């Protein structure tokens, strides 16, 4: 279990060093790649190591692999921002595609190995949010920075919940919510493909963002109607 967390940290760090030495335009950028690549993996590793009992399931390992890829994508995002690498390439699209696709894989593994857990679900959810944020930042270079709202939406919702206790409540399963979430990942990936026309990428991401706003608005209204949960006495 500790080995899993260690590998999770070392993999993106090693890749970031390689990227920095070969592609970064200067030593400052090369150094910046390391914390960028390590942020998501370290947070995930800390989350896993704080579990009691300390258990890492097969599904968790899939999620941790995805978090490692998120770290690599974050480092790639830094290189894109300084124009060291193009914002759209087949390599980048492949990495993002695998990271986004693993969202479905870890859930499938958890169900089929009967290893679902509350801690695993939280790790999965936070990994989903991190992946969308990183990929939306990369896509923003192509379609415009407004698209970062797709990746930032959940974090804004969590921030709002600090001031509106009702937003901390539990939501029932919603096919609409799940479908909209899948659409976000799909259109962001399409926006990274080198052959996708920029106008088309802009249009589909705008539609996806509109659907996401509708989804979060629906959830917020439902939670407000439910009211805050009563404290346990």
Secondary structure as UniProt FT lines:
FT   HELIX           2..23
FT   HELIX           27..49
FT   HELIX           58..81
FT   TURN            82..83
FT   HELIX           90..112
FT   TURN            113..114
FT   HELIX           118..143
FT   HELIX           145..147
FT   HELIX           148..161
FT   TURN            162..163
FT   HELIX           165..168
FT   HELIX           175..192
FT   TURN            194..195
FT   HELIX           198..226
//
